[in-house]
Amino acid sequence: MVELDAWIYHYGWVRPPELMKSKMKAMNTTHHGRRQALEMEQQGDYPGYYDYGNLKRLPVFRDTHPAVMKEWIDRFDWSHQLRYSGGVSRNRPRAKHDRLKYRVISFLEKWLFFGRRLGEFKNYHRIGRSDRPIR
C-alpha cells in the first residue's frame, strides 16, 4: 500500500432529480429484482422527481471541482428543486441515513470522534508512515 495525498470526489448522487429517480429504480431492480421494483413503483415509491431531503446539515463544498466536472457543473440548473428546510421527505422511500439510529451515529462521529467513522472496515493495515517522497 502507498499512502497518497489525493482526494477522490464521488459525484454519483449529484444528478438532476429526474435522473436520480431513474437511478433508484435501476438500483432497486438490481438489488431486489424486477418484480419487487415494479411493486415499489406501483406503491408510489418513485413519484414525480427524487427529493434529496433537507440539505441544511450538509457542509458546503468550498474547494475546486476537478476540471473533468466543469461541463456538468456548468449545466447545474436544478438548484430550485433542492430544499434546505423541513423534515424527512414523503416524496421518497425512507433512506438508511434518515433513521434516528444513524443520525445519532453521524452526530457522534462528527462531534465526539472528530470525523472518524465508528466500526468502519478498512482492507489494509497501516504499518508506518514515511515523510520521504516515493520515487
N, CA, C and O atoms as CSV, one atom per row, in Angstrom:
chain,resi,resn,atom,element,x,y,z
A,1,MET,N,N,0.844,-1.172,0.000
A,1,MET,CA,C,0.000,0.000,0.000
A,1,MET,C,C,0.891,1.237,0.000
A,1,MET,O,O,1.916,1.279,0.679
A,2,VAL,N,N,0.491,2.222,-0.757
A,2,VAL,CA,C,1.175,3.500,-0.803
A,2,VAL,C,C,0.172,4.571,-0.401
A,2,VAL,O,O,-0.895,4.693,-1.003
A,3,GLU,N,N,0.515,5.329,0.602
A,3,GLU,CA,C,-0.376,6.398,1.039
A,3,GLU,C,C,-0.117,7.638,0.195
A,3,GLU,O,O,1.019,8.099,0.086
A,4,LEU,N,N,-1.164,8.167,-0.392
A,4,LEU,CA,C,-1.051,9.329,-1.266
A,4,LEU,C,C,-1.807,10.508,-0.682
A,4,LEU,O,O,-2.789,10.337,0.040
A,5,ASP,N,N,-1.348,11.679,-0.994
A,5,ASP,CA,C,-2.065,12.887,-0.625
A,5,ASP,C,C,-3.004,13.221,-1.787
A,5,ASP,O,O,-2.751,14.147,-2.557
A,6,ALA,N,N,-4.078,12.461,-1.898
A,6,ALA,CA,C,-5.005,12.612,-3.025
A,6,ALA,C,C,-6.436,12.521,-2.510
A,6,ALA,O,O,-6.708,11.899,-1.483
A,7,TRP,N,N,-7.325,13.144,-3.233
A,7,TRP,CA,C,-8.733,13.135,-2.880
A,7,TRP,C,C,-9.523,12.496,-4.021
A,7,TRP,O,O,-9.186,12.653,-5.195
A,8,ILE,N,N,-10.570,11.779,-3.652
A,8,ILE,CA,C,-11.480,11.205,-4.640
A,8,ILE,C,C,-12.839,11.849,-4.419
A,8,ILE,O,O,-13.397,11.782,-3.324
A,9,TYR,N,N,-13.359,12.461,-5.445
A,9,TYR,CA,C,-14.679,13.080,-5.374
A,9,TYR,C,C,-15.677,12.130,-6.013
A,9,TYR,O,O,-15.451,11.636,-7.118
A,10,HIS,N,N,-16.769,11.877,-5.329
A,10,HIS,CA,C,-17.787,10.957,-5.818
A,10,HIS,C,C,-19.030,11.755,-6.192
A,10,HIS,O,O,-19.675,12.352,-5.331
A,11,TYR,N,N,-19.359,11.761,-7.471
A,11,TYR,CA,C,-20.487,12.544,-7.960
A,11,TYR,C,C,-21.680,11.657,-8.321
A,11,TYR,O,O,-22.567,12.086,-9.059
A,12,GLY,N,N,-21.706,10.447,-7.816
A,12,GLY,CA,C,-22.762,9.506,-8.166
A,12,GLY,C,C,-24.159,9.929,-7.728
A,12,GLY,O,O,-25.149,9.480,-8.305
A,13,TRP,N,N,-24.250,10.781,-6.719
A,13,TRP,CA,C,-25.556,11.239,-6.245
A,13,TRP,C,C,-25.820,12.682,-6.647
A,13,TRP,O,O,-26.803,13.278,-6.207
A,14,VAL,N,N,-24.965,13.242,-7.465
A,14,VAL,CA,C,-25.136,14.626,-7.904
A,14,VAL,C,C,-25.711,14.595,-9.311
A,14,VAL,O,O,-25.013,14.816,-10.301
A,15,ARG,N,N,-26.976,14.321,-9.363
A,15,ARG,CA,C,-27.688,14.231,-10.636
A,15,ARG,C,C,-29.019,14.937,-10.492
A,15,ARG,O,O,-29.558,15.032,-9.390
A,16,PRO,N,N,-29.550,15.428,-11.588
A,16,PRO,CA,C,-30.875,16.050,-11.503
A,16,PRO,C,C,-31.889,15.064,-10.924
A,16,PRO,O,O,-31.765,13.856,-11.128
A,17,PRO,N,N,-32.884,15.572,-10.208
A,17,PRO,CA,C,-33.866,14.697,-9.558
A,17,PRO,C,C,-34.545,13.704,-10.504
A,17,PRO,O,O,-34.880,12.596,-10.083
A,18,GLU,N,N,-34.752,14.067,-11.754
A,18,GLU,CA,C,-35.383,13.134,-12.693
A,18,GLU,C,C,-34.459,11.945,-12.960
A,18,GLU,O,O,-34.922,10.808,-13.058
A,19,LEU,N,N,-33.141,12.205,-13.079
A,19,LEU,CA,C,-32.186,11.117,-13.292
A,19,LEU,C,C,-32.019,10.268,-12.038
A,19,LEU,O,O,-31.825,9.055,-12.124
A,20,MET,N,N,-32.096,10.908,-10.873
A,20,MET,CA,C,-31.984,10.148,-9.626
A,20,MET,C,C,-33.162,9.194,-9.468
A,20,MET,O,O,-33.007,8.089,-8.948
A,21,LYS,N,N,-34.324,9.617,-9.911
A,21,LYS,CA,C,-35.493,8.738,-9.870
A,21,LYS,C,C,-35.211,7.484,-10.697
A,21,LYS,O,O,-35.496,6.372,-10.253
A,22,SER,N,N,-34.658,7.655,-11.886
A,22,SER,CA,C,-34.315,6.511,-12.741
A,22,SER,C,C,-33.229,5.655,-12.098
A,22,SER,O,O,-33.275,4.427,-12.172
A,23,LYS,N,N,-32.249,6.308,-11.465
A,23,LYS,CA,C,-31.175,5.567,-10.809
A,23,LYS,C,C,-31.741,4.705,-9.679
A,23,LYS,O,O,-31.349,3.547,-9.531
A,24,MET,N,N,-32.649,5.255,-8.889
A,24,MET,CA,C,-33.239,4.499,-7.786
A,24,MET,C,C,-34.010,3.290,-8.300
A,24,MET,O,O,-33.937,2.208,-7.717
A,25,LYS,N,N,-34.745,3.472,-9.386
A,25,LYS,CA,C,-35.477,2.340,-9.970
A,25,LYS,C,C,-34.502,1.256,-10.432
A,25,LYS,O,O,-34.733,0.067,-10.209
A,26,ALA,N,N,-33.414,1.676,-11.078
A,26,ALA,CA,C,-32.419,0.707,-11.561
A,26,ALA,C,C,-31.736,-0.006,-10.391
A,26,ALA,O,O,-31.531,-1.219,-10.441
A,27,MET,N,N,-31.388,0.732,-9.352
A,27,MET,CA,C,-30.733,0.117,-8.193
A,27,MET,C,C,-31.664,-0.867,-7.500
A,27,MET,O,O,-31.237,-1.950,-7.100
A,28,ASN,N,N,-32.929,-0.499,-7.358
A,28,ASN,CA,C,-33.876,-1.414,-6.716
A,28,ASN,C,C,-34.106,-2.658,-7.569
A,28,ASN,O,O,-34.302,-3.748,-7.031
A,29,THR,N,N,-34.086,-2.511,-8.874
A,29,THR,CA,C,-34.212,-3.675,-9.751
A,29,THR,C,C,-33.016,-4.595,-9.565
A,29,THR,O,O,-33.173,-5.814,-9.483
A,30,THR,N,N,-31.830,-4.023,-9.499
A,30,THR,CA,C,-30.611,-4.814,-9.323
A,30,THR,C,C,-30.590,-5.509,-7.967
A,30,THR,O,O,-30.261,-6.692,-7.883
A,31,HIS,N,N,-30.937,-4.788,-6.910
A,31,HIS,CA,C,-30.811,-5.332,-5.560
A,31,HIS,C,C,-32.008,-6.161,-5.101
A,31,HIS,O,O,-31.846,-7.074,-4.291
A,32,HIS,N,N,-33.195,-5.862,-5.598
A,32,HIS,CA,C,-34.393,-6.535,-5.105
A,32,HIS,C,C,-35.106,-7.352,-6.175
A,32,HIS,O,O,-36.015,-8.121,-5.860
A,33,GLY,N,N,-34.707,-7.198,-7.425
A,33,GLY,CA,C,-35.360,-7.933,-8.505
A,33,GLY,C,C,-36.411,-7.087,-9.202
A,33,GLY,O,O,-36.965,-6.143,-8.638
A,34,ARG,N,N,-36.661,-7.452,-10.425
A,34,ARG,CA,C,-37.582,-6.681,-11.269
A,34,ARG,C,C,-39.000,-6.644,-10.699
A,34,ARG,O,O,-39.659,-5.605,-10.732
A,35,ARG,N,N,-39.467,-7.784,-10.174
A,35,ARG,CA,C,-40.845,-7.834,-9.662
A,35,ARG,C,C,-41.037,-6.897,-8.469
A,35,ARG,O,O,-42.018,-6.156,-8.407
A,36,GLN,N,N,-40.095,-6.934,-7.521
A,36,GLN,CA,C,-40.237,-6.064,-6.345
A,36,GLN,C,C,-40.085,-4.595,-6.729
A,36,GLN,O,O,-40.784,-3.746,-6.176
A,37,ALA,N,N,-39.184,-4.275,-7.665
A,37,ALA,CA,C,-39.038,-2.888,-8.110
A,37,ALA,C,C,-40.330,-2.403,-8.762
A,37,ALA,O,O,-40.727,-1.253,-8.573
A,38,LEU,N,N,-40.983,-3.269,-9.524
A,38,LEU,CA,C,-42.263,-2.916,-10.147
A,38,LEU,C,C,-43.329,-2.687,-9.076
A,38,LEU,O,O,-44.131,-1.760,-9.187
A,39,GLU,N,N,-43.339,-3.529,-8.039
A,39,GLU,CA,C,-44.286,-3.343,-6.934
A,39,GLU,C,C,-44.027,-2.012,-6.224
A,39,GLU,O,O,-44.966,-1.309,-5.852
A,40,MET,N,N,-42.761,-1.676,-6.040
A,40,MET,CA,C,-42.420,-0.400,-5.385
A,40,MET,C,C,-42.910,0.771,-6.230
A,40,MET,O,O,-43.400,1.766,-5.697
A,41,GLU,N,N,-42.777,0.648,-7.542
A,41,GLU,CA,C,-43.255,1.708,-8.427
A,41,GLU,C,C,-44.775,1.841,-8.343
A,41,GLU,O,O,-45.300,2.954,-8.337
A,42,GLN,N,N,-45.478,0.720,-8.278
A,42,GLN,CA,C,-46.935,0.748,-8.183
A,42,GLN,C,C,-47.398,1.310,-6.849
A,42,GLN,O,O,-48.487,1.877,-6.758
A,43,GLN,N,N,-46.572,1.156,-5.804
A,43,GLN,CA,C,-46.908,1.709,-4.484
A,43,GLN,C,C,-46.605,3.199,-4.398
A,43,GLN,O,O,-46.918,3.840,-3.394
A,44,GLY,N,N,-45.999,3.751,-5.438
A,44,GLY,CA,C,-45.705,5.177,-5.439
A,44,GLY,C,C,-44.360,5.539,-4.868
A,44,GLY,O,O,-44.158,6.676,-4.442
A,45,ASP,N,N,-43.416,4.586,-4.848
A,45,ASP,CA,C,-42.088,4.871,-4.304
A,45,ASP,C,C,-41.233,5.724,-5.236
A,45,ASP,O,O,-40.161,6.180,-4.838
A,46,TYR,N,N,-41.684,5.947,-6.461
A,46,TYR,CA,C,-40.937,6.769,-7.417
A,46,TYR,C,C,-41.836,7.883,-7.932
A,46,TYR,O,O,-42.173,7.895,-9.116
A,47,PRO,N,N,-42.228,8.807,-7.085
A,47,PRO,CA,C,-43.099,9.889,-7.544
A,47,PRO,C,C,-42.342,10.869,-8.437
A,47,PRO,O,O,-41.128,10.741,-8.598
A,48,GLY,N,N,-43.026,11.823,-9.005
A,48,GLY,CA,C,-42.505,12.827,-9.918
A,48,GLY,C,C,-41.011,13.003,-10.033
A,48,GLY,O,O,-40.457,12.824,-11.118
A,49,TYR,N,N,-40.340,13.347,-8.952
A,49,TYR,CA,C,-38.894,13.536,-9.003
A,49,TYR,C,C,-38.300,13.132,-7.661
A,49,TYR,O,O,-39.011,13.046,-6.660
A,50,TYR,N,N,-37.010,12.888,-7.646
A,50,TYR,CA,C,-36.315,12.475,-6.436
A,50,TYR,C,C,-36.128,13.674,-5.515
A,50,TYR,O,O,-35.721,14.747,-5.961
A,51,ASP,N,N,-36.422,13.495,-4.246
A,51,ASP,CA,C,-36.248,14.545,-3.247
A,51,ASP,C,C,-35.004,14.202,-2.428
A,51,ASP,O,O,-34.970,13.173,-1.753
A,52,TYR,N,N,-33.998,15.047,-2.486
A,52,TYR,CA,C,-32.754,14.818,-1.746
A,52,TYR,C,C,-32.935,15.015,-0.247
A,52,TYR,O,O,-32.038,14.679,0.527
A,53,GLY,N,N,-34.055,15.541,0.173
A,53,GLY,CA,C,-34.282,15.788,1.590
A,53,GLY,C,C,-33.744,17.147,2.006
A,53,GLY,O,O,-33.314,17.947,1.175
A,54,ASN,N,N,-33.778,17.386,3.294
A,54,ASN,CA,C,-33.315,18.654,3.851
A,54,ASN,C,C,-31.782,18.669,3.825
A,54,ASN,O,O,-31.134,17.863,4.492
A,55,LEU,N,N,-31.221,19.580,3.059
A,55,LEU,CA,C,-29.770,19.629,2.855
A,55,LEU,C,C,-29.048,20.603,3.789
A,55,LEU,O,O,-27.841,20.803,3.651
A,56,LYS,N,N,-29.759,21.206,4.727
A,56,LYS,CA,C,-29.138,22.249,5.552
A,56,LYS,C,C,-28.000,21.726,6.427
A,56,LYS,O,O,-27.139,22.510,6.824
A,57,ARG,N,N,-27.965,20.446,6.737
A,57,ARG,CA,C,-26.912,19.910,7.598
A,57,ARG,C,C,-25.652,19.523,6.837
A,57,ARG,O,O,-24.620,19.250,7.450
A,58,LEU,N,N,-25.719,19.496,5.527
A,58,LEU,CA,C,-24.545,19.134,4.746
A,58,LEU,C,C,-23.554,20.282,4.717
A,58,LEU,O,O,-23.944,21.444,4.595
A,59,PRO,N,N,-22.266,19.959,4.829
A,59,PRO,CA,C,-21.279,21.037,4.731
A,59,PRO,C,C,-21.225,21.579,3.302
A,59,PRO,O,O,-21.419,20.836,2.340
A,60,VAL,N,N,-20.965,22.856,3.176
A,60,VAL,CA,C,-20.867,23.484,1.860
A,60,VAL,C,C,-19.485,23.186,1.294
A,60,VAL,O,O,-18.476,23.400,1.967
A,61,PHE,N,N,-19.437,22.694,0.063
A,61,PHE,CA,C,-18.173,22.401,-0.604
A,61,PHE,C,C,-17.567,23.706,-1.104
A,61,PHE,O,O,-18.155,24.380,-1.950
A,62,ARG,N,N,-16.414,24.059,-0.594
A,62,ARG,CA,C,-15.790,25.332,-0.944
A,62,ARG,C,C,-14.472,25.139,-1.703
A,62,ARG,O,O,-13.735,26.099,-1.930
A,63,ASP,N,N,-14.187,23.919,-2.083
A,63,ASP,CA,C,-12.949,23.624,-2.791
A,63,ASP,C,C,-13.180,23.754,-4.296
A,63,ASP,O,O,-14.247,24.192,-4.725
A,64,THR,N,N,-12.213,23.386,-5.074
A,64,THR,CA,C,-12.318,23.441,-6.530
A,64,THR,C,C,-12.692,22.061,-7.054
A,64,THR,O,O,-12.119,21.051,-6.645
A,65,HIS,N,N,-13.650,22.031,-7.953
A,65,HIS,CA,C,-14.031,20.754,-8.565
A,65,HIS,C,C,-12.990,20.346,-9.600
A,65,HIS,O,O,-12.326,21.204,-10.183
A,66,PRO,N,N,-12.844,19.046,-9.835
A,66,PRO,CA,C,-11.927,18.597,-10.886
A,66,PRO,C,C,-12.370,19.143,-12.248
A,66,PRO,O,O,-13.564,19.304,-12.501
A,67,ALA,N,N,-11.406,19.425,-13.113
A,67,ALA,CA,C,-11.692,20.003,-14.430
A,67,ALA,C,C,-12.651,19.144,-15.240
A,67,ALA,O,O,-13.450,19.666,-16.017
A,68,VAL,N,N,-12.577,17.836,-15.063
A,68,VAL,CA,C,-13.434,16.931,-15.827
A,68,VAL,C,C,-14.922,17.151,-15.505
A,68,VAL,O,O,-15.786,16.737,-16.278
A,69,MET,N,N,-15.224,17.792,-14.383
A,69,MET,CA,C,-16.607,18.035,-13.983
A,69,MET,C,C,-17.128,19.405,-14.414
A,69,MET,O,O,-18.298,19.709,-14.183
A,70,LYS,N,N,-16.296,20.231,-15.028
A,70,LYS,CA,C,-16.691,21.600,-15.371
A,70,LYS,C,C,-17.967,21.663,-16.195
A,70,LYS,O,O,-18.877,22.420,-15.857
A,71,GLU,N,N,-18.056,20.894,-17.259
A,71,GLU,CA,C,-19.247,20.932,-18.115
A,71,GLU,C,C,-20.497,20.518,-17.341
A,71,GLU,O,O,-21.557,21.124,-17.496
A,72,TRP,N,N,-20.370,19.494,-16.518
A,72,TRP,CA,C,-21.507,19.010,-15.717
A,72,TRP,C,C,-21.972,20.095,-14.739
A,72,TRP,O,O,-23.172,20.324,-14.590
A,73,ILE,N,N,-21.041,20.748,-14.087
A,73,ILE,CA,C,-21.369,21.788,-13.106
A,73,ILE,C,C,-21.966,23.008,-13.797
A,73,ILE,O,O,-22.882,23.639,-13.268
A,74,ASP,N,N,-21.448,23.342,-14.980
A,74,ASP,CA,C,-21.996,24.477,-15.736
A,74,ASP,C,C,-23.455,24.246,-16.130
A,74,ASP,O,O,-24.210,25.203,-16.307
A,75,ARG,N,N,-23.854,22.978,-16.268
A,75,ARG,CA,C,-25.240,22.661,-16.636
A,75,ARG,C,C,-26.156,22.548,-15.422
A,75,ARG,O,O,-27.340,22.246,-15.572
A,76,PHE,N,N,-25.627,22.786,-14.223
A,76,PHE,CA,C,-26.421,22.672,-12.993
A,76,PHE,C,C,-27.532,23.715,-13.001
A,76,PHE,O,O,-27.299,24.886,-12.702
A,77,ASP,N,N,-28.730,23.286,-13.343
A,77,ASP,CA,C,-29.862,24.207,-13.459
A,77,ASP,C,C,-31.064,23.737,-12.643
A,77,ASP,O,O,-32.198,24.133,-12.914
A,78,TRP,N,N,-30.813,22.900,-11.654
A,78,TRP,CA,C,-31.933,22.368,-10.878
A,78,TRP,C,C,-31.823,22.702,-9.386
A,78,TRP,O,O,-32.374,21.990,-8.547
A,79,SER,N,N,-31.110,23.786,-9.059
A,79,SER,CA,C,-30.979,24.173,-7.656
A,79,SER,C,C,-32.332,24.525,-7.037
A,79,SER,O,O,-32.515,24.398,-5.826
A,80,HIS,N,N,-33.280,24.967,-7.867
A,80,HIS,CA,C,-34.613,25.304,-7.356
A,80,HIS,C,C,-35.355,24.061,-6.849
A,80,HIS,O,O,-36.357,24.191,-6.146
A,81,GLN,N,N,-34.879,22.866,-7.195
A,81,GLN,CA,C,-35.521,21.630,-6.738
A,81,GLN,C,C,-34.900,21.099,-5.446
A,81,GLN,O,O,-35.347,20.078,-4.924
A,82,LEU,N,N,-33.889,21.769,-4.933
A,82,LEU,CA,C,-33.267,21.375,-3.676
A,82,LEU,C,C,-33.916,22.149,-2.543
A,82,LEU,O,O,-34.395,23.266,-2.737
A,83,ARG,N,N,-33.929,21.552,-1.361
A,83,ARG,CA,C,-34.538,22.264,-0.242
A,83,ARG,C,C,-33.626,22.218,0.978
A,83,ARG,O,O,-32.862,21.275,1.186
A,84,TYR,N,N,-33.738,23.272,1.770
A,84,TYR,CA,C,-32.878,23.449,2.933
A,84,TYR,C,C,-33.689,23.648,4.206
A,84,TYR,O,O,-33.209,24.244,5.170
A,85,SER,N,N,-34.895,23.156,4.204
A,85,SER,CA,C,-35.727,23.220,5.398
A,85,SER,C,C,-36.714,22.059,5.353
A,85,SER,O,O,-36.823,21.346,4.355
A,86,GLY,N,N,-37.418,21.896,6.445
A,86,GLY,CA,C,-38.421,20.837,6.513
A,86,GLY,C,C,-37.837,19.533,7.017
A,86,GLY,O,O,-36.625,19.386,7.179
A,87,GLY,N,N,-38.723,18.603,7.258
A,87,GLY,CA,C,-38.329,17.305,7.808
A,87,GLY,C,C,-38.039,16.292,6.724
A,87,GLY,O,O,-37.724,16.633,5.583
A,88,VAL,N,N,-38.156,15.036,7.116
A,88,VAL,CA,C,-37.935,13.928,6.193
A,88,VAL,C,C,-39.007,13.976,5.111
A,88,VAL,O,O,-40.187,14.179,5.397
A,89,SER,N,N,-38.590,13.790,3.893
A,89,SER,CA,C,-39.491,13.894,2.754
A,89,SER,C,C,-40.459,12.721,2.678
A,89,SER,O,O,-40.104,11.585,2.993
A,90,ARG,N,N,-41.661,13.006,2.264
A,90,ARG,CA,C,-42.629,11.941,1.988
A,90,ARG,C,C,-42.595,11.580,0.511
A,90,ARG,O,O,-43.336,10.709,0.054
A,91,ASN,N,N,-41.724,12.262,-0.229
A,91,ASN,CA,C,-41.655,12.094,-1.673
A,91,ASN,C,C,-40.626,11.043,-2.085
A,91,ASN,O,O,-40.316,10.918,-3.270
A,92,ARG,N,N,-40.093,10.289,-1.127
A,92,ARG,CA,C,-39.153,9.233,-1.457
A,92,ARG,C,C,-39.166,8.196,-0.344
A,92,ARG,O,O,-39.566,8.496,0.780
A,93,PRO,N,N,-38.730,6.978,-0.650
A,93,PRO,CA,C,-38.648,5.969,0.409
A,93,PRO,C,C,-37.650,6.420,1.476
A,93,PRO,O,O,-36.669,7.097,1.170
A,94,ARG,N,N,-37.900,6.051,2.692
A,94,ARG,CA,C,-37.027,6.445,3.794
A,94,ARG,C,C,-35.659,5.783,3.625
A,94,ARG,O,O,-35.562,4.562,3.493
A,95,ALA,N,N,-34.623,6.584,3.629
A,95,ALA,CA,C,-33.255,6.091,3.461
A,95,ALA,C,C,-32.675,5.697,4.814
A,95,ALA,O,O,-33.162,6.122,5.861
A,96,LYS,N,N,-31.634,4.884,4.773
A,96,LYS,CA,C,-30.966,4.435,5.995
A,96,LYS,C,C,-30.511,5.626,6.834
A,96,LYS,O,O,-30.669,5.616,8.055
A,97,HIS,N,N,-29.948,6.654,6.193
A,97,HIS,CA,C,-29.421,7.798,6.944
A,97,HIS,C,C,-30.521,8.685,7.530
A,97,HIS,O,O,-30.227,9.603,8.295
A,98,ASP,N,N,-31.780,8.424,7.183
A,98,ASP,CA,C,-32.888,9.171,7.772
A,98,ASP,C,C,-33.289,8.620,9.140
A,98,ASP,O,O,-33.940,9.316,9.920
A,99,ARG,N,N,-32.907,7.385,9.434
A,99,ARG,CA,C,-33.315,6.758,10.689
A,99,ARG,C,C,-32.557,7.362,11.874
A,99,ARG,O,O,-31.387,7.725,11.758
A,100,LEU,N,N,-33.235,7.460,12.994
A,100,LEU,CA,C,-32.677,8.085,14.192
A,100,LEU,C,C,-31.343,7.459,14.585
A,100,LEU,O,O,-30.402,8.174,14.931
A,101,LYS,N,N,-31.255,6.137,14.535
A,101,LYS,CA,C,-30.027,5.439,14.922
A,101,LYS,C,C,-28.827,5.989,14.151
A,101,LYS,O,O,-27.791,6.276,14.750
A,102,TYR,N,N,-28.953,6.137,12.846
A,102,TYR,CA,C,-27.830,6.573,12.020
A,102,TYR,C,C,-27.594,8.080,12.133
A,102,TYR,O,O,-26.471,8.546,11.942
A,103,ARG,N,N,-28.622,8.826,12.437
A,103,ARG,CA,C,-28.433,10.255,12.680
A,103,ARG,C,C,-27.641,10.474,13.964
A,103,ARG,O,O,-26.799,11.369,14.027
A,104,VAL,N,N,-27.909,9.653,15.001
A,104,VAL,CA,C,-27.164,9.741,16.255
A,104,VAL,C,C,-25.710,9.335,16.021
A,104,VAL,O,O,-24.794,10.010,16.490
A,105,ILE,N,N,-25.495,8.234,15.296
A,105,ILE,CA,C,-24.129,7.786,15.000
A,105,ILE,C,C,-23.374,8.864,14.233
A,105,ILE,O,O,-22.215,9.141,14.545
A,106,SER,N,N,-24.002,9.472,13.244
A,106,SER,CA,C,-23.348,10.528,12.465
A,106,SER,C,C,-22.977,11.713,13.345
A,106,SER,O,O,-21.900,12.288,13.192
A,107,PHE,N,N,-23.867,12.081,14.269
A,107,PHE,CA,C,-23.592,13.175,15.196
A,107,PHE,C,C,-22.366,12.848,16.048
A,107,PHE,O,O,-21.468,13.677,16.199
A,108,LEU,N,N,-22.334,11.634,16.604
A,108,LEU,CA,C,-21.211,11.232,17.449
A,108,LEU,C,C,-19.900,11.220,16.665
A,108,LEU,O,O,-18.873,11.685,17.159
A,109,GLU,N,N,-19.937,10.688,15.446
A,109,GLU,CA,C,-18.731,10.653,14.626
A,109,GLU,C,C,-18.220,12.060,14.328
A,109,GLU,O,O,-17.016,12.314,14.358
A,110,LYS,N,N,-19.136,12.956,14.046
A,110,LYS,CA,C,-18.733,14.314,13.679
A,110,LYS,C,C,-18.206,15.106,14.863
A,110,LYS,O,O,-17.169,15.761,14.753
A,111,TRP,N,N,-18.903,15.059,15.999
A,111,TRP,CA,C,-18.586,15.962,17.095
A,111,TRP,C,C,-17.753,15.335,18.208
A,111,TRP,O,O,-16.984,16.045,18.856
A,112,LEU,N,N,-17.875,14.031,18.455
A,112,LEU,CA,C,-17.103,13.411,19.525
A,112,LEU,C,C,-15.851,12.717,19.017
A,112,LEU,O,O,-14.847,12.652,19.727
A,113,PHE,N,N,-15.899,12.198,17.796
A,113,PHE,CA,C,-14.777,11.442,17.252
A,113,PHE,C,C,-14.070,12.180,16.124
A,113,PHE,O,O,-13.275,11.584,15.397
A,114,PHE,N,N,-14.351,13.473,15.971
A,114,PHE,CA,C,-13.645,14.355,15.040
A,114,PHE,C,C,-13.627,13.819,13.605
A,114,PHE,O,O,-12.608,13.895,12.919
A,115,GLY,N,N,-14.752,13.282,13.165
A,115,GLY,CA,C,-14.881,12.832,11.783
A,115,GLY,C,C,-14.476,11.398,11.532
A,115,GLY,O,O,-14.657,10.899,10.422
A,116,ARG,N,N,-13.932,10.718,12.529
A,116,ARG,CA,C,-13.562,9.307,12.341
A,116,ARG,C,C,-14.812,8.447,12.374
A,116,ARG,O,O,-15.704,8.677,13.191
A,117,ARG,N,N,-14.883,7.475,11.507
A,117,ARG,CA,C,-16.054,6.607,11.400
A,117,ARG,C,C,-15.975,5.480,12.420
A,117,ARG,O,O,-14.921,4.869,12.595
A,118,LEU,N,N,-17.086,5.203,13.093
A,118,LEU,CA,C,-17.154,4.115,14.072
A,118,LEU,C,C,-17.353,2.790,13.344
A,118,LEU,O,O,-18.259,2.661,12.521
A,119,GLY,N,N,-16.519,1.822,13.642
A,119,GLY,CA,C,-16.686,0.485,13.085
A,119,GLY,C,C,-16.447,0.386,11.594
A,119,GLY,O,O,-16.890,-0.573,10.962
A,120,GLU,N,N,-15.763,1.345,11.023
A,120,GLU,CA,C,-15.534,1.326,9.577
A,120,GLU,C,C,-14.522,0.241,9.226
A,120,GLU,O,O,-13.487,0.118,9.880
A,121,PHE,N,N,-14.818,-0.537,8.204
A,121,PHE,CA,C,-13.928,-1.590,7.733
A,121,PHE,C,C,-12.891,-0.998,6.801
A,121,PHE,O,O,-13.224,-0.232,5.897
A,122,LYS,N,N,-11.656,-1.345,7.014
A,122,LYS,CA,C,-10.580,-0.959,6.101
A,122,LYS,C,C,-9.845,-2.231,5.713
A,122,LYS,O,O,-9.497,-3.042,6.572
A,123,ASN,N,N,-9.613,-2.402,4.437
A,123,ASN,CA,C,-8.991,-3.635,3.974
A,123,ASN,C,C,-7.467,-3.516,3.915
A,123,ASN,O,O,-6.826,-4.111,3.048
A,124,TYR,N,N,-6.899,-2.755,4.828
A,124,TYR,CA,C,-5.457,-2.629,4.910
A,124,TYR,C,C,-5.062,-2.355,6.351
A,124,TYR,O,O,-5.896,-1.990,7.180
A,125,HIS,N,N,-3.786,-2.534,6.635
A,125,HIS,CA,C,-3.226,-2.222,7.949
A,125,HIS,C,C,-2.115,-1.202,7.747
A,125,HIS,O,O,-1.204,-1.416,6.948
A,126,ARG,N,N,-2.189,-0.130,8.450
A,126,ARG,CA,C,-1.167,0.905,8.362
A,126,ARG,C,C,0.016,0.476,9.227
A,126,ARG,O,O,-0.150,0.231,10.422
A,127,ILE,N,N,1.200,0.383,8.639
A,127,ILE,CA,C,2.361,-0.104,9.384
A,127,ILE,C,C,3.419,0.957,9.595
A,127,ILE,O,O,4.500,0.657,10.103
A,128,GLY,N,N,3.142,2.146,9.230
A,128,GLY,CA,C,4.108,3.218,9.435
A,128,GLY,C,C,3.912,4.287,8.387
A,128,GLY,O,O,3.189,4.105,7.407
A,129,ARG,N,N,4.559,5.385,8.610
A,129,ARG,CA,C,4.431,6.476,7.647
A,129,ARG,C,C,5.800,7.116,7.469
A,129,ARG,O,O,6.493,7.446,8.431
A,130,SER,N,N,6.150,7.273,6.245
A,130,SER,CA,C,7.409,7.920,5.938
A,130,SER,C,C,7.112,9.267,5.304
A,130,SER,O,O,6.226,9.370,4.456
A,131,ASP,N,N,7.834,10.291,5.698
A,131,ASP,CA,C,7.650,11.601,5.101
A,131,ASP,C,C,8.516,11.770,3.857
A,131,ASP,O,O,8.478,12.814,3.205
A,132,ARG,N,N,9.301,10.736,3.527
A,132,ARG,CA,C,10.116,10.783,2.319
A,132,ARG,C,C,9.240,10.632,1.090
A,132,ARG,O,O,8.301,9.836,1.104
A,133,PRO,N,N,9.519,11.371,0.031
A,133,PRO,CA,C,8.754,11.176,-1.202
A,133,PRO,C,C,9.063,9.810,-1.806
A,133,PRO,O,O,10.189,9.321,-1.709
A,134,ILE,N,N,8.087,9.217,-2.411
A,134,ILE,CA,C,8.253,7.908,-3.054
A,134,ILE,C,C,8.800,8.128,-4.445
A,134,ILE,O,O,8.303,8.986,-5.175
A,135,ARG,N,N,9.831,7.358,-4.833
A,135,ARG,CA,C,10.446,7.515,-6.160
A,135,ARG,C,C,10.331,6.266,-6.963
A,135,ARG,O,O,10.794,6.220,-8.103
